[in-house]
């Protein structure tokens, strides 16, 4: 039996992409799967996957310097046939494993060079320097690995230039996870935003949009603020009166919020790492059978308008966001059709089953490669 070790120094053990989708899928297909994490919650064995914990160290630098060495040491102890790495800081570990003759896959969750350009803790100049430096590291490491998995077609196309054995495995939802049991007439006059809450994800414009609403709509806000100062600012603004703050919820809690909501919001700003992304929550809203109110990026517009499952607007325009929300609230039959269209699109194309097939076929290629 082929032994696989998934390695992460930054993600939680129940990470949707890593554990819920990839590890469980590979275990179900007969692979011996171990997930190495660093969350301090101890070892476990769930759904055919062994979880081994190297312990949690506080702070970004301790994680990068200390935790990564712990993960690498545990990886070596496992003596797996294939190592699947999920964090850029583990690239040195991947190169070490390659030098020892192991097969290594890197999973590119994000376009890291572009992402570094928008990190708030890096200034514009520092961001450009970090982006350039990582792109060089990326080229060196990825070209030596046995394969690359990309989270979107855009990332795949960029990385194919570095490693021809690159495929995209998208974060599409499991088909029935968010299927809504609530009838449309029993929904509330609410819309929802689910995910990390920050400035570039459009939270300021969404909260400001709430003060322009002509309908009785309220906004369900699910997630954690990344910036305490922004949180304080928005909670003092007039639009906050229309917000239902739920904080972080598990996936059952998220499903309940989607069931009661009439639309899902994903109005990210047009920063480089967003424009060509495929946000997981957009497809989860579609899977839940609710319309999507999304930023009018060409790729997102192609998906949303092409499937007639939502409305695309300027994410920087609070009034446009408010108009879209009001339309959903005041046109229930049109909104219901949009939701049904999105659900059908997920069932036909944008679902994890299609991506699981790509993942297992890719592992078959890697495991038999010389």
C-alpha positions as CSV (number, residue, x, y, z in Angstrom):
1,X,0.0,0.0,0.0
2,X,1.3,3.4,-1.0
3,X,2.1,5.5,2.1
4,X,1.3,9.2,1.8
5,X,2.1,12.0,4.3
6,X,0.4,15.4,4.0
7,X,2.5,18.1,5.7
8,X,1.3,21.4,7.1
9,X,2.8,23.8,9.6
10,X,0.1,26.5,9.4
11,X,-3.3,24.9,8.6
12,X,-5.7,23.3,11.2
13,X,-6.2,19.5,11.2
14,X,-9.8,19.9,10.0
15,X,-8.8,22.2,7.0
16,X,-11.4,21.8,4.3
17,X,-9.0,21.4,1.4
18,X,-6.4,19.3,3.1
19,X,-8.3,17.0,5.5
20,X,-11.9,17.0,4.5
21,X,-11.4,16.8,0.8
22,X,-7.9,15.5,-0.1
23,X,-6.9,13.3,2.8
24,X,-10.3,11.6,3.2
25,X,-10.5,11.1,-0.6
26,X,-7.1,9.4,-0.8
27,X,-7.8,7.2,2.2
28,X,-11.1,6.2,0.6
29,X,-9.2,5.1,-2.5
30,X,-6.9,2.8,-0.5
31,X,-3.9,4.9,0.2
32,X,-2.3,4.8,3.7
33,X,-2.6,8.5,4.7
34,X,-1.0,10.4,7.5
35,X,-1.5,14.2,8.1
36,X,1.2,16.0,10.0
37,X,-0.1,19.1,11.8
38,X,1.2,21.6,14.3
39,X,-1.9,22.7,16.3
40,X,-1.1,21.3,19.7
41,X,-4.2,19.2,19.9
42,X,-2.5,15.8,20.0
43,X,-2.5,12.7,17.8
44,X,-5.8,11.3,16.4
45,X,-7.2,8.9,13.9
46,X,-10.3,9.9,11.9
47,X,-12.0,8.6,8.9
48,X,-9.1,6.5,7.8
49,X,-6.5,9.2,8.3
50,X,-3.9,9.2,11.0
51,X,-3.2,12.7,12.4
52,X,0.2,13.3,14.1
53,X,0.8,16.6,15.9
54,X,4.2,18.2,16.4
55,X,2.9,20.8,18.8
56,X,2.1,24.5,18.5
57,X,4.6,27.3,18.8
58,X,3.3,30.9,19.3
59,X,4.1,33.6,16.8
60,X,4.8,33.8,13.0
61,X,8.6,33.6,13.3
62,X,8.6,30.7,15.7
63,X,6.2,28.8,13.5
64,X,8.4,29.5,10.4
65,X,11.7,28.6,12.1
66,X,10.8,26.1,14.8
67,X,7.6,24.4,13.6
68,X,8.8,23.7,10.1
69,X,11.9,21.9,11.4
70,X,9.6,19.8,13.7
71,X,7.3,19.0,10.7
72,X,10.3,18.0,8.6
73,X,11.6,15.7,11.4
74,X,8.3,14.0,11.8
75,X,8.0,13.6,8.1
76,X,11.4,11.8,8.0
77,X,10.2,9.5,10.8
78,X,7.2,8.5,8.8
79,X,9.3,7.3,5.8
80,X,6.3,7.8,3.4
81,X,6.4,7.0,-0.3
82,X,4.9,10.4,-1.3
83,X,5.0,13.7,0.6
84,X,2.3,16.3,-0.1
85,X,3.3,19.7,1.2
86,X,0.8,22.5,1.8
87,X,2.8,25.6,3.0
88,X,5.4,27.7,1.3
89,X,7.5,27.7,4.5
90,X,7.9,23.9,4.1
91,X,9.7,24.2,0.7
92,X,13.1,23.6,2.3
93,X,11.7,20.4,3.9
94,X,10.4,19.3,0.5
95,X,13.9,19.9,-1.0
96,X,15.5,17.9,1.8
97,X,13.0,15.0,1.2
98,X,13.9,15.1,-2.5
99,X,17.6,14.8,-1.7
100,X,16.8,11.7,0.3
101,X,15.1,10.2,-2.8
102,X,11.5,10.8,-1.8
103,X,8.6,11.8,-4.1
104,X,7.3,15.2,-3.3
105,X,4.2,17.1,-4.3
106,X,3.6,20.8,-3.6
107,X,0.1,22.1,-3.2
108,X,-0.1,25.7,-4.3
109,X,-3.2,27.0,-2.5
110,X,-2.4,30.6,-3.5
111,X,-0.5,32.6,-6.1
112,X,2.1,33.5,-3.4
113,X,4.1,36.1,-5.4
114,X,1.0,38.0,-6.1
115,X,-0.4,37.5,-2.6
116,X,2.8,39.0,-1.1
117,X,2.1,42.3,-3.0
118,X,-0.9,42.9,-0.8
119,X,0.2,41.7,2.6
120,X,-0.5,44.6,5.1
121,X,2.6,43.9,7.2
122,X,4.8,44.5,4.1
123,X,5.1,47.9,2.6
124,X,4.8,48.4,-1.2
125,X,8.6,48.2,-1.7
126,X,9.0,45.3,0.7
127,X,6.1,43.5,-0.9
128,X,7.7,43.7,-4.3
129,X,11.1,42.5,-3.0
130,X,9.4,39.6,-1.2
131,X,7.3,38.7,-4.2
132,X,10.4,38.7,-6.5
133,X,12.4,36.6,-4.0
134,X,9.7,34.0,-3.6
135,X,9.2,33.7,-7.3
136,X,12.9,32.7,-7.6
137,X,12.6,30.3,-4.8
138,X,9.4,28.9,-6.4
139,X,11.1,28.3,-9.7
140,X,14.0,26.5,-8.0
141,X,11.9,24.2,-5.8
142,X,9.0,23.5,-8.0
143,X,11.1,22.4,-10.9
144,X,12.7,19.7,-8.6
145,X,9.5,18.3,-7.2
146,X,7.7,15.3,-8.7
147,X,4.4,17.2,-9.2
148,X,2.5,20.4,-8.4
149,X,-1.1,20.7,-7.5
150,X,-2.7,24.2,-8.0
151,X,-5.9,25.5,-6.5
152,X,-7.0,27.3,-9.7
153,X,-6.5,27.0,-13.4
154,X,-4.7,30.4,-13.3
155,X,-2.1,29.2,-10.9
156,X,-1.8,25.9,-12.8
157,X,-1.1,27.8,-16.1
158,X,1.7,29.8,-14.4
159,X,3.3,26.8,-12.7
160,X,3.2,24.6,-15.9
161,X,6.0,26.8,-17.1
162,X,8.1,25.6,-14.1
163,X,7.0,22.0,-13.8
164,X,5.1,20.3,-16.7
165,X,3.6,17.8,-14.2
166,X,1.1,20.3,-12.8
167,X,-2.7,20.0,-12.5
168,X,-5.4,22.1,-10.9
169,X,-7.6,20.6,-8.1
170,X,-10.2,23.3,-7.4
171,X,-11.8,23.9,-4.0
172,X,-15.3,23.0,-5.3
173,X,-17.8,22.0,-2.6
174,X,-18.9,18.5,-1.8
175,X,-22.2,18.2,-3.7
176,X,-24.6,17.7,-0.8
177,X,-22.8,19.4,2.1
178,X,-24.6,22.7,1.9
179,X,-27.8,21.4,0.2
180,X,-30.6,23.5,1.7
181,X,-33.6,21.8,3.4
182,X,-35.4,25.1,4.0
183,X,-38.1,26.1,1.5
184,X,-37.6,29.5,-0.1
185,X,-40.7,31.0,1.6
186,X,-39.3,30.1,5.0
187,X,-36.1,32.0,4.5
188,X,-35.5,35.2,6.3
189,X,-34.9,38.6,4.7
190,X,-31.2,38.1,5.2
191,X,-28.0,37.8,3.1
192,X,-24.7,36.4,4.3
193,X,-21.0,36.8,4.1
194,X,-18.9,33.8,5.2
195,X,-15.1,33.9,5.5
196,X,-12.2,35.9,6.7
197,X,-13.2,39.5,7.4
198,X,-10.8,42.1,6.2
199,X,-10.5,45.3,4.2
200,X,-9.5,43.7,0.9
201,X,-12.4,41.3,1.2
202,X,-14.8,44.2,1.0
203,X,-16.1,44.3,4.5
204,X,-16.1,48.1,4.8
205,X,-18.2,48.5,1.6
206,X,-20.6,45.7,2.7
207,X,-21.2,47.3,6.1
208,X,-21.6,50.8,4.5
209,X,-24.0,49.3,2.0
210,X,-26.3,48.3,4.8
211,X,-27.2,51.9,5.5
212,X,-28.4,52.4,2.0
213,X,-30.8,49.4,2.0
214,X,-34.4,50.2,1.1
215,X,-35.6,46.8,2.0
216,X,-35.7,45.1,5.5
217,X,-32.6,43.0,4.7
218,X,-30.1,42.2,7.3
219,X,-26.5,40.9,6.8
220,X,-25.3,37.7,8.5
221,X,-21.6,38.2,9.1
222,X,-19.8,34.9,9.7
223,X,-16.0,34.9,10.4
224,X,-13.3,36.7,12.4
225,X,-11.9,40.2,11.8
226,X,-8.3,40.3,10.9
227,X,-7.8,43.9,11.9
228,X,-9.1,45.0,15.4
229,X,-9.0,48.7,14.4
230,X,-11.2,48.0,11.3
231,X,-13.6,46.1,13.5
232,X,-13.9,49.0,15.9
233,X,-14.4,51.4,13.1
234,X,-17.2,49.4,11.4
235,X,-19.0,48.6,14.6
236,X,-19.4,52.3,15.2
237,X,-20.7,53.0,11.7
238,X,-24.4,53.4,10.9
239,X,-24.6,50.3,8.7
240,X,-23.7,48.0,11.6
241,X,-27.2,48.3,12.9
242,X,-28.3,46.0,10.0
243,X,-25.6,43.4,10.8
244,X,-26.0,40.1,12.6
245,X,-22.6,39.2,13.9
246,X,-22.0,35.4,14.3
247,X,-18.3,35.2,14.7
248,X,-16.5,32.0,13.6
249,X,-18.9,29.0,13.0
250,X,-18.2,25.4,12.2
251,X,-19.4,23.9,8.9
252,X,-22.8,22.9,10.4
253,X,-23.2,26.5,11.6
254,X,-22.3,27.9,8.2
255,X,-24.9,25.6,6.6
256,X,-27.6,26.9,9.0
257,X,-26.7,30.5,8.1
258,X,-26.9,29.7,4.4
259,X,-30.2,28.0,4.8
260,X,-31.8,31.0,6.3
261,X,-30.2,33.5,3.9
262,X,-31.5,34.7,0.5
263,X,-28.1,35.4,-1.0
264,X,-24.4,35.0,-0.4
265,X,-21.9,37.9,-0.6
266,X,-18.4,37.7,-2.1
267,X,-17.4,41.3,-3.0
268,X,-13.6,41.1,-2.8
269,X,-11.4,44.0,-3.9
270,X,-9.6,43.8,-7.2
271,X,-6.2,43.0,-5.8
272,X,-4.0,40.8,-8.0
273,X,-4.6,37.6,-5.9
274,X,-8.4,38.0,-6.2
275,X,-9.1,38.7,-9.8
276,X,-8.2,35.3,-11.1
277,X,-9.1,33.3,-8.0
278,X,-12.0,30.9,-7.5
279,X,-13.3,31.7,-4.0
280,X,-14.5,28.6,-2.2
281,X,-17.5,30.4,-0.6
282,X,-18.8,31.5,-4.0
283,X,-19.3,27.9,-5.0
284,X,-20.6,27.0,-1.5
285,X,-23.3,29.6,-1.9
286,X,-24.2,28.1,-5.2
287,X,-24.3,24.6,-3.7
288,X,-26.6,25.9,-1.0
289,X,-29.0,27.1,-3.7
290,X,-28.8,30.8,-3.0
291,X,-27.9,33.6,-5.5
292,X,-24.4,35.1,-5.3
293,X,-23.7,38.8,-5.2
294,X,-20.1,39.0,-6.4
295,X,-17.4,41.4,-7.6
296,X,-17.5,42.1,-11.3
297,X,-14.2,40.5,-12.2
298,X,-14.2,39.0,-15.7
299,X,-13.7,35.4,-14.5
300,X,-16.3,35.7,-11.8
301,X,-18.8,37.4,-14.2
302,X,-18.3,34.5,-16.6
303,X,-19.3,32.0,-13.9
304,X,-22.1,34.0,-12.2
305,X,-23.7,35.5,-15.3
306,X,-22.9,32.5,-17.5
307,X,-24.9,30.3,-15.1
308,X,-27.5,33.0,-14.3
309,X,-27.0,32.4,-10.6
310,X,-26.4,35.9,-9.2
311,X,-25.5,39.5,-9.7
312,X,-22.1,41.0,-10.3
313,X,-21.3,44.6,-9.1
314,X,-18.5,47.0,-8.5
315,X,-17.1,45.9,-5.1
316,X,-16.0,49.4,-4.2
317,X,-19.6,50.8,-4.6
318,X,-21.7,50.4,-1.4
319,X,-24.8,51.7,-3.1
320,X,-24.4,49.1,-5.9
321,X,-24.1,46.4,-3.3
322,X,-27.2,47.7,-1.5
323,X,-29.2,47.8,-4.8
324,X,-28.2,44.2,-5.5
325,X,-29.3,43.0,-2.0
326,X,-32.6,44.9,-2.3
327,X,-33.3,43.3,-5.7
328,X,-32.8,39.8,-4.2
329,X,-35.1,40.7,-1.2
330,X,-37.9,42.2,-3.4
331,X,-37.8,39.7,-6.3
332,X,-38.1,36.4,-4.5
333,X,-39.0,34.4,-7.6
334,X,-36.1,35.7,-9.6
335,X,-33.8,35.1,-6.6
336,X,-35.1,31.5,-6.3
337,X,-34.4,30.8,-10.0
338,X,-30.9,32.2,-9.6
339,X,-30.4,29.9,-6.6
340,X,-31.6,26.9,-8.5
341,X,-29.4,27.7,-11.4
342,X,-26.3,27.9,-9.1
343,X,-27.2,24.6,-7.5
344,X,-27.6,22.9,-10.9
345,X,-24.2,24.3,-12.0
346,X,-22.6,22.8,-8.9
347,X,-24.2,19.4,-9.5
348,X,-23.0,19.3,-13.1
349,X,-19.5,20.9,-12.9
350,X,-18.4,22.7,-9.8
351,X,-18.3,19.9,-7.3
352,X,-15.6,18.0,-5.4
353,X,-16.3,14.6,-7.2
354,X,-14.9,16.0,-10.4
355,X,-11.8,17.3,-8.5
356,X,-11.4,14.0,-6.5
357,X,-11.1,12.2,-9.8
358,X,-8.3,14.6,-10.9
359,X,-6.5,14.2,-7.6
360,X,-6.6,10.3,-7.5
361,X,-5.5,10.1,-11.2
362,X,-2.6,12.5,-10.5
363,X,-1.5,10.4,-7.5
364,X,-1.6,7.3,-9.8
365,X,0.8,9.0,-12.1
366,X,3.1,10.2,-9.3
367,X,3.2,6.8,-7.6
368,X,4.1,4.9,-10.8
369,X,6.6,7.5,-12.1
370,X,10.3,6.5,-12.0
